[in-house]
Amino acid sequence: MSEKRDYYEILGVAKDASTTELKSHYRKLAIKFHPDKNPGNKEAEEKFKEASEAYQVLSDVQKRQIYDRYGHQGLENSGFSGAGNFEDIFSSFGNIFEDFFGFGGGNGSGRSRVQRGSDLRYDMTLEFMEAAFGVEKEIDVHKLDTCDECKGSGCQEGTSPEVCSHCNGTGQFVQSQGFFKVKTTCPYCRGKGRSIPHPCKKCKGSGQVEITKKVSVKIPAGVDTGSKLRLNGEGEASPAGGPAGDLYVFIQVKQHKKFKRDDLDVLCLVDISFVQAALGDTITIPTLEGEKDLKIPKGTQHGDTFRFKGQGIPSLRSGRRGDQIIHINIKTPTGLSKKQEKLLKEFDRLDSNKISNKLKSLFKNIYNN
């Protein structure tokens, strides 16, 4: 399979294009490559699907943000698998196709819009380390599913639906108002075009029942607060035999006591003493993968930083890890005794050439007294 083209390039727009510009450019491409205008033309069909996928992503604020930051891989990691087949495209773009071409569901084009099940949302809170390295979670999802007793028909066993006598199975009423004809949904069958004289006792004719399903969710390494995952088909069942909706998992990451995230980098604040800063030392630093030694050079200043390469957060797009950045905080002694104050004043009066010879013993006395 060839590498996917850039969505902005496909639609022929700049990266800061407005929603209006996106819609305008997509409209031109959709009209040009629409299958009904290019019967049997596989190349036009592919270009139509390609443009539809690009518009579906860039017209969605959250998907566009993920794409701008992480590219195609970021969308895949967030659960987006493309526009899919033509049924998916027509389901997703029904309204815009009606605007462009004057057709949609029941349009005479040979395609009927099948109602999808409702999408669901699940809010998940992760520990800092779970978000950094990924984790698999099992969650309980409460949703409507197809009734297992009537298989979604809504009818008792041995019976079947009947054509709605009020709309003759069309699901609509057509009323004439002067030169215009107005279509309204049939209030008796609610647009289904059928009635159920003997409803299923379990679902009471709805064809659906409430269930709780355990769903396994694989969280990729590198997610952060605001990340969104889509699980295809894990939403509610369609009440009309169409595809199920999707389940969207919204991520919230807890704060860590020692670490703070800055994009792909991990920040941590480390306290050292005045003596360690002046004389140098080797200290133990916490990292995402355990403790690691850090050499503090002589003369280290407050606010100095050190970096552990490749010890940060993995990128959702490439898997490349950021760095761990250590910020140094020098703790100044407080509550000094008279003797300690005297020693510090003595140090301050020392000639710079003599400091190196007396520094170690002097600091030792200051901290031990």
VOMIMI-194171 format. One record per residue (C-alpha): residue in three letters; chain; x, y, z. Coordinates in Angstrom, 3 decimals. Last residue first. Layout:
N
    aa   ch         xx         yy         zz
   ALA    A          X          Y          Z
...
END
This chain:
369
    aa   ch         xx         yy         zz
   ASN    A     27.796     22.226     63.945
   ASN    A     27.996     19.492     61.300
   TYR    A     26.863     21.570     58.334
   ILE    A     29.220     24.511     58.963
   ASN    A     32.110     22.305     60.039
   LYS    A     31.932     20.274     56.847
   PHE    A     31.710     23.464     54.837
   LEU    A     34.974     24.631     56.388
   SER    A     36.749     21.292     55.936
   LYS    A     35.913     21.219     52.204
   LEU    A     36.636     24.854     51.474
   LYS    A     39.990     25.183     53.190
   ASN    A     42.461     24.421     50.392
   SER    A     40.214     25.603     47.522
   ILE    A     39.552     28.890     49.245
   LYS    A     43.210     29.876     49.586
   ASN    A     43.610     31.487     46.175
   SER    A     40.294     33.329     46.552
   ASP    A     41.573     35.033     49.701
   LEU    A     39.361     34.144     52.625
   ARG    A     37.139     36.874     54.064
   ASP    A     33.897     35.199     52.999
   PHE    A     35.038     31.931     54.532
   GLU    A     35.583     33.631     57.879
   LYS    A     32.107     35.107     57.628
   LEU    A     30.747     31.628     56.997
   LEU    A     32.651     30.252     59.995
   LYS    A     31.279     32.991     62.253
   GLU    A     27.723     32.269     61.099
   GLN    A     28.248     28.575     61.902
   LYS    A     29.556     29.423     65.382
   LYS    A     26.639     31.711     66.105
   SER    A     24.222     28.975     65.049
   LEU    A     22.576     28.918     61.645
   GLY    A     18.772     28.697     61.396
   THR    A     18.771     28.253     57.638
   PRO    A     21.216     26.606     55.222
   THR    A     20.553     27.392     51.511
   LYS    A     19.155     24.529     49.463
   ILE    A     20.436     24.582     45.906
   ASN    A     17.697     23.613     43.435
   ILE    A     18.944     21.928     40.279
   HIS    A     16.564     21.247     37.380
   ILE    A     16.864     17.783     35.846
   ILE    A     15.588     17.333     32.282
   GLN    A     14.539     13.858     31.149
   ASP    A     14.568     13.589     27.388
   GLY    A     12.021     12.755     24.685
   ARG    A     11.427      9.294     23.320
   ARG    A     10.999      8.378     19.667
   GLY    A      7.929      6.167     19.141
   SER    A      7.264      7.927     15.840
   ARG    A      3.737      9.346     16.043
   LEU    A      2.682      8.655     19.595
   SER    A      6.069      9.960     20.749
   PRO    A      7.568      8.148     23.733
   ILE    A      7.954     10.193     26.954
   GLY    A     11.387     10.958     28.433
   GLN    A     14.611      9.042     29.055
   GLY    A     16.019      9.418     25.540
   LYS    A     18.845     11.727     26.588
   PHE    A     19.277     12.355     30.321
   ARG    A     19.714     16.105     30.664
   PHE    A     21.165     18.406     33.297
   THR    A     19.940     21.849     34.269
   ASP    A     21.418     24.703     36.293
   GLY    A     18.845     26.676     38.304
   HIS    A     21.109     27.196     41.347
   GLN    A     24.708     26.974     40.244
   THR    A     27.107     24.029     40.017
   GLY    A     30.618     25.078     41.021
   LYS    A     32.072     21.586     41.080
   PRO    A     30.291     19.120     38.800
   ILE    A     27.216     17.137     39.897
   LYS    A     27.472     13.615     38.493
   LEU    A     24.078     11.956     38.062
   ASP    A     23.424      8.320     38.990
   LYS    A     20.178      6.637     37.862
   GLU    A     17.117      5.390     39.699
   GLY    A     14.243      3.595     38.006
   GLU    A     12.673      3.495     34.542
   LEU    A     10.798      6.805     34.577
   THR    A     13.799      8.392     36.280
   PRO    A     14.697      9.137     39.924
   ILE    A     18.168     10.708     40.391
   THR    A     20.941      9.383     42.643
   ILE    A     23.763     11.802     43.437
   THR    A     27.435     12.078     42.533
   ASP    A     29.114     15.117     44.072
   GLY    A     30.665     18.479     43.329
   LEU    A     32.512     20.741     45.764
   ALA    A     30.464     23.920     45.524
   ALA    A     27.091     22.472     44.595
   GLN    A     27.457     19.536     46.968
   VAL    A     28.421     21.882     49.806
   PHE    A     25.495     24.248     49.222
   SER    A     23.210     21.230     49.399
   ILE    A     21.295     19.591     46.575
   ASP    A     17.572     19.524     45.796
   VAL    A     16.361     17.959     42.549
   LEU    A     13.435     19.220     40.463
   CYS    A     12.103     16.949     37.714
   LEU    A     11.034     17.517     34.125
   VAL    A     10.028     14.857     31.611
   ASP    A     10.271     15.741     27.930
   LEU    A      7.825     14.611     25.231
   ASP    A      5.504     17.641     25.574
   ASP    A      6.540     19.060     28.951
   ARG    A      5.536     16.461     31.559
   LYS    A      6.147     16.907     35.258
   PHE    A      7.819     14.320     37.441
   LYS    A      8.313     13.794     41.174
   LYS    A      4.840     13.615     42.736
   HIS    A      3.110     12.731     39.468
   GLN    A     -0.079     14.382     38.198
   LYS    A     -2.912     12.177     37.021
   VAL    A     -3.618     11.728     33.312
   GLN    A     -7.116     12.213     31.808
   ILE    A     -7.917     10.322     28.609
   PHE    A    -11.167     10.359     26.638
   VAL    A    -12.284      6.963     25.314
   TYR    A    -14.659      7.160     22.357
   LEU    A    -16.840      4.125     21.671
   ASP    A    -18.193      3.797     18.157
   GLY    A    -21.697      3.244     16.814
   ALA    A    -22.986     -0.076     15.543
   PRO    A    -23.576     -0.582     11.839
   GLY    A    -27.141     -0.741     10.506
   GLY    A    -29.917     -3.132     11.502
   ALA    A    -32.423     -0.374     12.205
   PRO    A    -32.001      0.222     15.941
   SER    A    -28.233      0.370     15.429
   ALA    A    -26.263     -1.133     18.296
   GLU    A    -24.614      1.199     20.778
   GLY    A    -20.902      1.931     20.728
   GLU    A    -18.138     -0.666     20.476
   GLY    A    -18.208     -0.726     16.669
   ASN    A    -14.862      0.987     16.214
   LEU    A    -12.986      1.800     19.402
   ARG    A    -11.872      5.416     19.191
   LEU    A     -9.150      6.841     21.425
   LYS    A     -8.955     10.470     22.552
   SER    A     -5.980     12.281     24.052
   GLY    A     -6.936     15.313     26.146
   THR    A     -4.612     14.493     29.025
   ASP    A     -1.659     12.668     27.526
   VAL    A     -0.936      9.527     25.547
   GLY    A      2.728      8.536     25.134
   ALA    A      2.545      4.747     25.121
   PRO    A     -0.614      3.418     23.484
   ILE    A     -3.667      2.560     25.635
   LYS    A     -5.129     -0.794     24.634
   VAL    A     -8.774     -0.919     25.726
   SER    A    -10.468     -4.241     26.535
   VAL    A    -14.251     -4.014     26.700
   LYS    A    -16.482     -5.641     29.286
   LYS    A    -20.106     -5.252     28.266
   THR    A    -23.014     -4.063     30.382
   ILE    A    -26.372     -4.489     28.656
   GLU    A    -29.537     -2.524     27.956
   VAL    A    -31.863     -4.155     25.451
   GLN    A    -32.708     -3.421     21.824
   GLY    A    -35.290     -4.553     19.248
   SER    A    -37.640     -1.821     20.479
   GLY    A    -40.678     -4.082     20.544
   LYS    A    -40.953     -4.458     24.294
   CYS    A    -37.299     -5.571     24.549
   LYS    A    -37.936     -8.790     26.459
   LYS    A    -41.626     -9.236     25.630
   CYS    A    -41.091     -8.959     21.875
   PRO    A    -43.865     -6.880     20.316
   HIS    A    -46.929     -8.385     18.640
   PRO    A    -48.512     -5.727     16.367
   ILE    A    -45.154     -4.311     15.305
   SER    A    -45.503     -1.446     12.844
   ARG    A    -43.574     -0.627      9.696
   GLY    A    -42.399      2.334      7.642
   LYS    A    -39.625      3.116     10.100
   GLY    A    -40.199      6.883     10.057
   ARG    A    -41.595      7.124     13.544
   CYS    A    -44.160      4.367     12.837
   TYR    A    -47.192      6.433     13.862
   PRO    A    -45.672      9.915     13.671
   CYS    A    -44.680      9.502      9.976
   THR    A    -41.733     11.781      9.414
   THR    A    -42.532     14.920      7.422
   LYS    A    -42.088     15.671      3.728
   VAL    A    -43.256     19.044      2.409
   LYS    A    -44.374     19.547     -1.191
   PHE    A    -44.241     23.039     -2.570
   PHE    A    -46.291     24.863     -5.206
   GLY    A    -49.047     25.628     -2.701
   GLN    A    -48.426     23.600      0.407
   SER    A    -48.711     19.935     -0.473
   GLN    A    -48.115     17.398      2.296
   VAL    A    -46.062     14.248      1.987
   PHE    A    -46.069     11.952      5.018
   GLN    A    -43.056      9.778      5.584
   GLY    A    -42.016      6.314      6.751
   THR    A    -42.638      4.993      3.265
   GLY    A    -44.368      1.802      4.430
   ASN    A    -47.892      2.746      3.390
   CYS    A    -47.701      5.947      5.480
   HIS    A    -50.666      5.302      7.775
   SER    A    -50.985      1.554      7.251
   CYS    A    -47.464      0.896      8.466
   VAL    A    -46.351     -2.318      6.791
   GLU    A    -46.396     -5.185      9.255
   PRO    A    -43.602     -6.570     11.360
   SER    A    -43.268    -10.334     11.853
   THR    A    -44.601    -13.025     14.130
   GLY    A    -43.415    -16.542     14.951
   GLU    A    -41.270    -15.440     17.878
   GLN    A    -42.435    -12.101     19.248
   CYS    A    -41.339     -9.085     17.270
   GLY    A    -38.798     -6.354     17.992
   SER    A    -36.772     -7.484     14.980
   GLY    A    -33.435     -7.036     16.773
   LYS    A    -32.563    -10.701     17.063
   CYS    A    -35.930    -11.344     18.818
   GLU    A    -34.429    -12.964     21.929
   ASP    A    -30.884    -11.643     21.674
   CYS    A    -32.046     -8.012     21.677
   THR    A    -29.445     -5.946     19.836
   ASP    A    -27.409     -3.854     22.244
   LEU    A    -28.006     -0.628     24.142
   LYS    A    -25.082      0.460     26.287
   HIS    A    -23.246      0.310     29.597
   VAL    A    -19.510     -0.172     29.041
   ASP    A    -17.431     -1.820     31.745
   ILE    A    -13.693     -1.310     31.272
   GLU    A    -10.674     -3.558     30.866
   LYS    A     -7.415     -1.667     30.626
   GLU    A     -4.247     -2.326     28.649
   VAL    A     -1.315     -0.046     29.378
   GLY    A      1.013      2.385     27.682
   PHE    A      4.491      3.502     28.748
   ALA    A      4.011      7.184     29.586
   ALA    A      0.256      7.082     30.163
   GLU    A      0.555      4.176     32.579
   MET    A      3.472      5.913     34.301
   PHE    A      1.447      9.084     34.970
   GLU    A     -1.520      7.102     36.311
   LEU    A     -4.537      7.020     34.045
   THR    A     -8.086      8.379     34.309
   MET    A    -10.608      7.186     31.720
   ASP    A    -13.734      9.030     30.568
   TYR    A    -15.972      6.868     28.352
   ARG    A    -18.072      8.344     25.549
   LEU    A    -20.586      6.515     23.367
   ASP    A    -21.548      6.762     19.706
   SER    A    -25.149      5.982     18.805
   GLY    A    -25.955      3.188     16.402
   ARG    A    -25.836      3.962     12.734
   GLN    A    -28.953      4.603     10.658
   VAL    A    -28.700      3.262      7.143
   ARG    A    -28.732      5.877      4.417
   SER    A    -30.178      4.336      1.318
   ARG    A    -28.070      4.172     -1.826
   GLY    A    -29.617      3.668     -5.283
   SER    A    -29.457      7.342     -6.143
   GLY    A    -33.188      7.791     -5.609
   ASN    A    -32.593     10.051     -2.674
   GLY    A    -34.043      8.024      0.165
   GLY    A    -31.227      9.183      2.428
   GLY    A    -29.193     11.936      0.840
   PHE    A    -29.590     13.893     -2.377
   GLY    A    -29.445     17.448     -3.639
   PHE    A    -25.892     17.236     -4.963
   PHE    A    -23.844     19.551     -2.774
   ASP    A    -26.144     20.276      0.171
   GLU    A    -27.500     16.716      0.263
   PHE    A    -23.945     15.458      0.029
   ILE    A    -23.047     17.651      3.030
   ASN    A    -25.844     16.139      5.076
   GLY    A    -25.028     12.519      4.281
   PHE    A    -21.283     12.869      4.823
   SER    A    -20.635     10.279      7.538
   SER    A    -23.180      7.702      6.358
   PHE    A    -22.270      8.300      2.720
   ILE    A    -18.597      7.778      3.495
   ASP    A    -19.184      4.673      5.596
   GLU    A    -21.339      3.124      2.856
   PHE    A    -18.685      4.083      0.330
   ASN    A    -15.964      2.142      2.076
   GLY    A    -13.592      3.346      4.779
   ALA    A    -13.089      7.048      5.551
   GLY    A     -9.883      6.339      7.398
   SER    A     -8.933      4.218     10.386
   PHE    A     -9.188      6.739     13.206
   GLY    A     -8.495      5.041     16.550
   SER    A     -6.203      7.558     18.248
   ASN    A     -3.105      5.550     17.314
   GLU    A     -4.253      5.663     13.686
   LEU    A     -4.716      9.435     13.896
   GLY    A     -1.218      9.867     15.363
   GLN    A      0.248      7.722     12.612
   HIS    A     -1.318      9.949      9.939
   GLY    A      0.396     13.081     11.275
   TYR    A      1.388     13.710     14.898
   ARG    A      0.824     17.399     15.588
   ASP    A     -1.249     18.615     12.661
   TYR    A     -3.070     15.268     12.527
   ILE    A     -3.967     15.337     16.237
   GLN    A     -5.200     18.935     15.983
   ARG    A     -7.229     18.101     12.856
   LYS    A     -8.834     15.119     14.568
   GLN    A     -9.897     17.321     17.480
   VAL    A    -11.293     20.146     15.311
   ASP    A    -13.117     17.881     12.824
   SER    A    -13.227     19.510      9.370
   LEU    A     -9.637     18.436      8.746
   VAL    A    -10.282     14.739      9.398
   GLN    A    -13.521     14.212      7.447
   TYR    A    -12.240     16.487      4.670
   ALA    A     -9.130     14.362      4.146
   GLU    A    -11.170     11.150      4.226
   SER    A    -13.633     12.503      1.675
   ALA    A    -10.815     13.670     -0.599
   GLU    A     -9.229     10.202     -0.564
   LYS    A    -12.568      8.478     -1.120
   PHE    A    -13.291     10.662     -4.168
   LYS    A     -9.748     10.178     -5.441
   GLU    A    -10.166      6.410     -5.128
   GLU    A    -13.455      6.473     -7.040
   ALA    A    -11.994      8.714     -9.736
   GLU    A     -9.206      6.179    -10.262
   LYS    A    -11.680      3.277    -10.278
   ASN    A    -13.804      4.799    -13.069
   GLY    A    -16.739      2.392    -13.477
   PRO    A    -19.314      5.181    -13.339
   ASN    A    -17.714      8.641    -13.105
   LYS    A    -20.541     11.109    -12.449
   ASP    A    -22.353      8.773    -10.046
   PRO    A    -19.000      7.868     -8.523
   HIS    A    -18.279     11.512     -7.464
   PHE    A    -14.866     12.633     -8.724
   LYS    A    -15.607     16.182     -9.925
   ILE    A    -18.479     16.914     -7.536
   ALA    A    -16.484     15.687     -4.548
   LEU    A    -13.399     17.612     -5.641
   LYS    A    -15.275     20.901     -5.998
   ARG    A    -17.132     20.408     -2.718
   TYR    A    -13.891     19.569     -0.900
   HIS    A    -12.395     22.903     -1.926
   SER    A    -15.425     24.834     -0.704
   LYS    A    -15.765     22.861      2.522
   LEU    A    -12.124     23.337      3.428
   GLU    A    -12.282     27.058      2.617
   THR    A    -15.358     27.497      4.827
   THR    A    -13.727     25.605      7.682
   SER    A    -10.744     27.951      7.478
   ALA    A     -7.375     27.070      5.960
   ASP    A     -4.354     27.499      8.238
   LYS    A     -2.543     24.501      6.750
   ALA    A     -3.054     25.862      3.226
   VAL    A     -5.556     24.234      0.874
   GLY    A     -5.400     21.936     -2.151
   LEU    A     -7.768     19.307     -0.753
   ILE    A     -5.249     16.495     -1.272
   GLU    A     -2.299     18.707     -0.301
   TYR    A     -3.963     19.598      3.000
   TYR    A     -4.548     15.892      3.667
   ASP    A     -0.908     14.962      3.012
   ARG    A     -0.703     11.834      0.889
   LYS    A     -0.779      8.343      2.382
   GLU    A      2.139      6.056      1.593
   SER    A      1.401      3.387     -0.993
   MET    A      0.000      0.000      0.000
END
